[in-house]
Amino acid sequence: MMRAQNVDPSGTTSDGNDSQTVTTTGTENSSGSANSFTGSFGEAGGGSTTIVTTETGLRGGQSYSLSNTDTTTTAGRVTTGNKITGSQTVGETTTETATLTNAEQAVPAGSSAPSFTLTQTFSDTTTLTATSNLVTGSYSQSATESSTTTVHQVSRPAGTAGTLAETADNTETLSPLTRTESGNSITGTFSRTVNETDSASLVEVGVPASAGSGSFSLTQTTSSSPHITESGNSVTGAYTLVETGTQSYTVDQVISPPSQRGSGGSGNSYSLHETGSNATTLTQTGSTVTGNYSQSTSGSDNYTLTETGQRMEAGNAGWLVYTETLAATETSTPIETATQRRRVHPAASAQSAGVPSSDHRCLTASRNSPPRFLGL
């Protein structure tokens, strides 16, 4: 594929070229059985889909390549039930894996030409089970999810003579996320619980490109375990929501700017170390019918921050070396009440009028994990 940059009397001038290939392969299987006298039925199925994308090109004096492979597999998709009694059980497990690689290189390539590479991997496994009864309206659902995302990024600015300039590594882990819900689609009562364990780490490193250049490093970790409970009635609109969670974090940063004496980072320096944890609790009660709600939030943040450094005073008057430590606790308790005008969906109006709904509450087990690109 060619793209035109401009047109002149002599013809068309190209600003580059690129090509892309997308290949999709998949398999699907299903089977089922039923008995018209007893009303029993059963269905089973599964499948797998793989999408492979490759792209290469040249734009503005810079070549690039992109490759992405994404595979989604659904196994154990089983549904059993009875059309007379109304009972039904559903279960399935979905696994997704993806790998993305992106590389850019100035043309012509050389030891001092700028370049950039990024590699991202993603894996996610979700298991869902649900039971319900179309006659009585009772239902229960549970889902578990575990996922890991990693990003590795390398950037070499122009003129670094091939020296590694900047790297960034980011890892996010969800292990696990559990959701449970039970209720009655006819009376409207429901109860939900969500438990989650998250962790993330970020490491950035800048290596000197020459003897007179400085360096830096940044390491950041976080972990949290939020817990959410909600109960209410979808017919009357009344609900109560409580969310609690604690997040722990650490931050380490080291900066060594170029020395005034040209010794390559052995002069002025700075470092920061911070550890802390913050706990929050949110309580909310309200009505999805009237839009009225009241909410209170309480939180606290306990942290310790230590800074150390040294620098050469003006006129080579001597070195200033310092260390500063700050320990603090911050708390907050905002309270909020409000009335909102909410547009009621026709299905909700029917439920409010006492009309049974065949639409069963379904727990969403997927988690959105978009690609995350680190800006260096």
C-alpha positions in Angstrom: 0.0 0.0 0.0 1.4 3.4 -1.0 0.4 6.8 0.3 0.8 10.0 -1.6 2.6 12.9 0.1 2.0 15.6 -2.6 1.5 15.9 -6.3 3.6 17.9 -8.6 3.9 18.2 -12.4 6.5 15.4 -12.5 4.2 12.9 -10.7 3.4 11.6 -7.3 5.9 11.6 -4.4 5.5 8.9 -1.8 6.1 9.5 1.9 6.6 5.9 2.7 4.9 2.5 2.5 3.4 0.0 4.8 1.8 -3.4 4.7 -0.5 -5.3 7.1 -1.6 -8.9 7.4 -4.4 -10.1 9.6 -5.1 -13.8 10.0 -8.0 -15.2 12.0 -8.4 -18.9 12.8 -10.9 -20.6 15.0 -12.8 -23.7 16.0 -16.3 -24.1 17.5 -18.1 -27.1 18.8 -21.5 -27.6 20.3 -23.9 -30.4 21.2 -27.2 -30.7 22.8 -30.0 -33.0 23.9 -33.6 -32.6 25.2 -36.6 -34.6 26.3 -40.0 -33.1 25.3 -41.9 -35.3 27.9 -39.8 -34.6 31.0 -38.7 -31.1 29.9 -35.0 -31.8 30.6 -32.3 -30.4 28.3 -28.6 -30.1 28.1 -26.1 -28.2 25.9 -22.3 -28.2 25.7 -19.9 -26.3 23.6 -16.6 -24.5 23.4 -14.1 -23.0 20.9 -11.0 -21.1 20.3 -10.1 -18.0 18.2 -6.7 -16.8 17.3 -6.0 -13.4 15.6 -2.5 -12.7 14.3 -1.6 -9.3 13.1 1.7 -8.2 11.5 2.5 -4.8 10.1 5.7 -3.3 8.7 6.4 0.0 7.0 8.5 3.1 6.5 7.2 6.6 7.5 9.1 9.9 7.7 12.5 8.3 7.6 11.6 5.8 10.3 10.9 2.0 9.8 8.6 0.2 12.1 7.2 -3.3 12.7 4.2 -4.5 14.7 3.1 -8.0 15.6 0.2 -9.0 17.8 -1.2 -12.5 18.6 -4.4 -12.8 20.6 -6.0 -16.2 21.5 -9.3 -16.6 23.2 -10.4 -20.1 24.3 -13.8 -21.0 25.8 -14.0 -24.4 27.5 -16.5 -26.2 29.7 -19.5 -24.3 28.4 -22.3 -26.4 29.8 -26.0 -25.6 30.3 -28.4 -28.0 31.9 -32.0 -27.5 33.0 -35.7 -28.4 32.9 -38.2 -26.3 31.0 -41.1 -27.6 33.1 -39.6 -26.9 36.6 -37.7 -23.9 35.3 -34.3 -24.9 36.8 -31.2 -24.1 34.9 -27.4 -24.3 35.5 -24.7 -22.7 33.4 -20.9 -22.9 33.6 -18.0 -21.9 31.4 -14.3 -21.0 31.6 -12.7 -18.4 29.2 -8.9 -17.9 28.8 -7.3 -15.1 26.8 -3.6 -14.7 26.0 -2.1 -11.9 24.0 1.4 -10.8 23.0 2.2 -7.5 21.3 5.6 -6.4 20.0 6.3 -3.0 18.5 9.7 -1.7 17.2 10.7 1.5 15.5 14.1 2.4 14.1 15.4 5.5 12.3 16.6 5.0 8.7 19.4 4.5 8.0 20.0 2.3 11.1 23.2 2.9 12.9 24.8 2.7 16.4 23.7 6.3 17.1 20.3 6.3 15.4 17.2 6.5 17.7 15.1 3.4 18.3 12.2 2.2 20.3 10.9 -1.3 21.2 7.9 -2.3 23.3 6.7 -5.8 24.3 3.4 -6.5 26.1 1.9 -9.7 27.3 -1.5 -10.3 28.7 -3.2 -13.4 30.2 -6.6 -13.7 31.7 -8.7 -16.7 33.0 -12.4 -16.3 34.0 -14.7 -19.0 35.3 -18.4 -18.4 35.6 -21.1 -20.6 37.2 -24.8 -19.7 37.6 -28.0 -21.4 38.7 -31.5 -20.1 38.3 -35.2 -21.0 38.3 -37.5 -19.3 35.8 -40.5 -20.3 37.8 -39.6 -19.2 41.3 -37.2 -16.4 40.2 -34.3 -17.5 42.4 -30.8 -17.3 41.1 -27.2 -17.4 42.3 -24.0 -16.7 40.4 -20.2 -16.8 41.1 -17.2 -15.8 39.0 -13.5 -15.8 39.5 -10.9 -14.1 37.4 -7.1 -14.0 37.4 -5.0 -11.9 35.0 -1.4 -10.7 34.5 -0.2 -7.8 32.2 3.5 -7.1 31.6 5.0 -4.2 29.6 8.7 -3.9 28.7 9.8 -0.7 26.9 13.2 0.4 25.7 14.0 3.8 24.2 17.3 4.9 22.7 17.5 8.6 21.8 19.5 9.8 18.9 23.2 10.3 19.5 23.6 7.7 22.3 26.0 5.6 20.3 24.0 2.5 20.9 24.1 2.9 24.7 20.9 1.9 26.5 19.2 5.1 27.4 15.8 4.4 29.0 13.9 1.2 30.0 10.6 0.7 31.7 9.0 -2.4 33.0 5.4 -2.5 34.3 3.6 -5.6 35.8 0.0 -5.7 36.9 -1.5 -8.7 38.6 -5.1 -9.5 39.5 -5.1 -12.7 41.6 -7.9 -13.3 42.1 -11.1 -11.4 41.6 -14.2 -13.1 43.0 -17.8 -12.1 42.5 -20.9 -13.7 44.0 -24.5 -12.8 43.7 -27.8 -14.2 44.7 -31.4 -13.0 44.6 -34.8 -13.3 43.1 -35.6 -11.8 39.7 -39.4 -11.8 40.6 -39.3 -10.2 44.0 -36.3 -8.1 43.1 -34.1 -8.9 46.1 -30.4 -9.3 45.6 -27.1 -9.5 47.4 -23.6 -9.1 45.8 -20.1 -9.5 47.1 -16.8 -8.6 45.3 -13.3 -9.4 46.6 -10.2 -8.5 44.8 -6.4 -8.7 45.2 -4.4 -6.3 43.0 -0.6 -5.7 42.7 1.4 -3.5 40.4 5.1 -2.7 40.0 6.8 -0.1 37.8 10.6 0.1 37.2 12.2 2.8 35.1 15.9 3.1 34.6 18.0 5.6 32.6 21.6 4.6 31.9 24.1 7.3 31.0 24.8 7.6 27.3 28.2 9.2 27.9 30.6 9.9 30.7 29.2 13.3 31.4 25.6 12.3 31.6 23.5 11.6 34.6 21.3 8.7 35.4 18.0 8.0 37.1 15.9 5.1 38.5 12.3 4.8 39.7 10.7 1.8 41.4 7.1 1.9 42.5 5.0 -0.9 43.9 1.3 -1.0 45.0 -1.0 -3.7 46.4 -4.6 -3.4 47.4 -7.5 -5.7 48.5 -10.9 -4.0 48.0 -14.1 -5.6 49.4 -17.5 -4.6 48.1 -20.9 -5.7 49.4 -24.3 -4.6 48.0 -27.8 -5.5 48.8 -31.2 -4.2 47.9 -34.3 -4.6 45.8 -34.4 -3.9 42.1 -38.2 -3.6 42.2 -38.4 -0.9 44.9 -35.1 0.5 44.0 -33.7 0.5 47.6 -30.0 -0.4 48.0 -27.1 -0.3 50.4 -23.5 -0.4 49.3 -20.4 -0.7 51.4 -16.8 -0.7 50.0 -13.7 -1.1 52.1 -10.1 -1.4 51.0 -6.5 -0.8 52.0 -3.7 0.1 49.5 0.0 -0.2 50.4 2.7 1.4 48.3 6.4 2.1 48.1 8.3 4.6 45.9 12.0 4.7 45.4 13.7 7.3 43.2 17.3 8.1 42.6 18.6 10.9 40.4 22.2 11.6 39.6 22.5 14.6 37.3 25.7 15.4 35.5 28.5 16.4 37.9 29.7 19.9 37.7 33.2 18.4 37.6 32.3 16.2 34.6 32.8 13.0 36.5 29.6 11.4 35.2 27.1 11.4 38.0 29.5 11.2 40.9 28.7 14.7 42.1 25.2 16.0 42.6 22.7 13.3 43.6 19.2 12.9 45.0 17.2 10.0 46.3 13.7 9.6 47.7 12.1 6.7 49.6 8.4 6.6 50.5 6.3 3.9 52.1 2.7 4.1 53.2 -0.8 2.7 53.2 -4.2 4.2 52.9 -7.5 2.8 54.0 -10.9 3.9 52.8 -14.5 3.0 53.6 -17.5 4.1 51.6 -21.1 3.6 52.7 -24.0 4.5 50.4 -27.7 4.1 50.7 -30.3 5.2 48.2 -33.0 4.5 45.7 -32.6 3.9 42.0 -36.3 4.8 41.6 -36.3 8.2 43.3 -32.6 9.0 42.8 -32.2 10.0 46.4 -29.0 8.8 48.1 -26.7 9.5 51.0 -23.0 8.7 51.2 -20.2 8.9 53.6 -16.5 8.2 53.0 -13.7 7.9 55.5 -10.1 7.5 54.7 -6.6 7.7 56.2 -3.1 7.8 54.7 -0.1 6.9 56.8 3.3 7.4 55.1 6.9 8.0 55.7 9.0 10.0 53.3 12.8 10.2 53.4 14.9 12.4 51.0 18.6 12.5 50.8 21.0 14.4 48.5 24.1 16.3 47.9 25.0 19.2 45.6 27.9 21.5 45.0 27.3 25.0 46.2 27.8 28.0 43.9 31.4 28.9 43.2 32.7 25.5 44.4 32.0 26.7 48.0 31.6 23.2 49.2 29.2 20.2 49.2 25.8 20.5 50.8 24.7 17.1 52.1 21.2 16.7 53.6 18.7 14.1 54.8 15.0 14.9 55.5 12.4 12.5 56.9 8.7 13.2 57.1 6.2 10.9 58.8 2.5 11.9 58.7 -1.1 10.7 58.9 -3.9 12.2 56.9 -7.6 11.5 57.6 -10.8 12.6 55.9 -14.5 12.0 56.4 -16.7 13.6 53.7 -20.5 13.2 53.9 -22.8 13.7 51.0 -26.5 13.6 50.3 -28.3 14.4 47.1 -31.4 13.9 44.9 -31.0 12.9 41.4 -33.5 12.8 38.6 -33.0 9.5 36.9 -34.6 8.3 33.7 -36.3 5.0 34.4 -35.9 2.3 31.8 -39.2 0.7 30.6 -38.1 -2.6 32.0 -37.5 -1.0 35.4 -41.0 0.6 35.2 -42.5 -2.8 34.5 -40.8 -4.3 37.5 -41.9 -1.3 39.7 -45.4 -2.1 38.6 -45.1 -5.7 39.8 -44.7 -7.2 36.3 -42.4 -10.2 36.5 -39.4 -9.9 34.3 -37.7 -12.9 32.5 -34.5 -11.0 32.3 -32.2 -12.6 34.9 -29.5 -10.6 36.5 -26.2 -11.7 35.0 -22.8 -11.2 36.6 -20.2 -9.8 34.2 -17.0 -11.8 34.6 -14.8 -10.1 32.1 -12.3 -7.4 33.1 -11.2 -4.6 30.8 -7.4 -4.7 30.5 -6.4 -2.4 27.7 -2.8 -2.1 26.5 -0.9 0.3 28.7 2.0 2.2 27.1 4.4 4.0 29.4 5.5 7.4 28.5 9.2 7.9 29.0 
